[in-house]
Amino acid sequence: MMITPEQLVAQAKEAMLRAYAPYSDCFVGAALLGKSGKVYMGCNIENASFSPTICAERTAFSKAVSEGEKEFVAIAIVGGKHGEVKDVFAPCGVCRQVMAEFCDPDTFLLYLVHENGYDTHTLGELLPCGFYPKSVKGE
């Protein structure tokens, strides 16, 4: 059973509440929908030395892949300073590259949440001229 974008957004908001962000006070949550229909939630986890910090999106992908899921349909991403949702918190470049490893640029959907709802994009729109597995394989 597939879930609606609104249900995926609600799960991303739930994940945002679990964020560990004592340095930036920016709370981010993600809900990643696998092809199997299972949802993997992730939140950002900051670290005092900053480079070990992991974004919500990569947390969700790490959980999914570690549980055997490697094909994905969509992800909802929500964030805000002090946990208050206002503007879109688009995925960083590293997260977009992780998505490119597992997701089709033309069909993988991103629901970017803001205070009035969400905007829908494909991965290809957010990562034009991306470096995908087919780039390495010479396809």
Residue pairs with C-beta under 8 A, 6 or more apart in sequence:
1 37
2 33
2 37
2 73
3 33
3 37
3 39
5 74
5 76
5 109
5 111
5 118
5 120
8 31
8 33
8 39
8 74
8 75
8 76
8 111
9 31
9 76
9 78
9 111
9 113
9 118
11 31
11 39
11 41
11 76
12 29
12 30
12 31
12 41
12 56
12 76
12 77
12 78
12 111
12 113
13 29
13 78
13 85
13 113
14 29
14 31
14 41
15 29
15 30
15 31
15 41
15 42
15 43
15 56
15 60
16 27
16 28
16 29
16 43
16 56
16 78
16 79
16 80
16 83
16 85
17 27
17 29
17 43
17 83
18 29
18 41
18 43
19 27
19 28
19 29
19 43
19 44
19 45
19 56
19 83
20 43
20 44
20 45
20 46
21 27
21 28
21 44
21 46
22 46
23 46
23 48
23 50
24 46
25 81
25 82
26 44
26 79
26 80
26 81
26 89
27 43
27 44
27 79
27 80
27 82
27 83
28 43
28 44
28 55
28 56
28 77
28 78
28 79
28 89
29 41
29 42
29 43
29 56
29 77
29 78
29 79
30 41
30 42
30 43
30 55
30 56
30 57
30 59
30 60
30 75
30 76
30 77
30 78
31 39
31 40
31 41
31 42
31 60
31 75
31 76
32 39
32 40
32 41
32 42
32 57
32 60
32 61
32 64
32 72
32 74
32 75
33 39
33 72
33 73
33 74
33 75
34 40
34 64
34 69
34 71
34 72
34 73
35 69
35 71
35 72
35 73
36 69
36 71
38 64
38 69
40 60
40 61
40 63
40 64
40 67
40 69
41 60
41 63
42 55
42 56
42 57
42 58
42 59
42 60
42 61
42 62
42 63
43 56
43 59
44 53
44 54
44 55
44 56
44 59
44 79
45 53
45 54
45 59
46 53
47 53
54 62
55 91
55 92
55 94
55 95
56 77
56 79
57 75
57 77
57 91
57 95
57 98
57 99
58 94
58 95
58 98
60 75
61 98
61 99
61 102
64 70
64 72
65 102
70 102
71 102
72 99
72 102
72 103
72 108
73 107
73 108
73 109
74 108
74 109
74 110
74 111
75 99
75 108
75 109
75 110
75 111
76 110
76 111
76 113
76 118
77 89
77 90
77 91
77 110
77 111
77 112
77 113
78 85
78 89
78 113
79 85
79 89
79 113
80 86
80 87
80 89
85 113
85 114
85 115
86 114
86 115
87 114
87 115
88 112
88 113
88 114
88 119
89 112
89 113
90 112
90 126
91 99
91 110
91 126
96 123
96 126
96 127
96 130
97 127
97 130
97 131
99 108
99 123
99 127
100 123
100 127
100 130
100 131
100 132
100 133
101 132
101 133
103 123
104 123
105 122
105 123
105 124
105 127
105 130
105 132
106 122
106 123
106 124
107 122
108 122
108 123
109 120
109 121
109 122
110 120
110 121
110 122
110 123
110 126
111 118
111 119
111 120
112 118
112 119
112 120
112 121
123 130
124 130
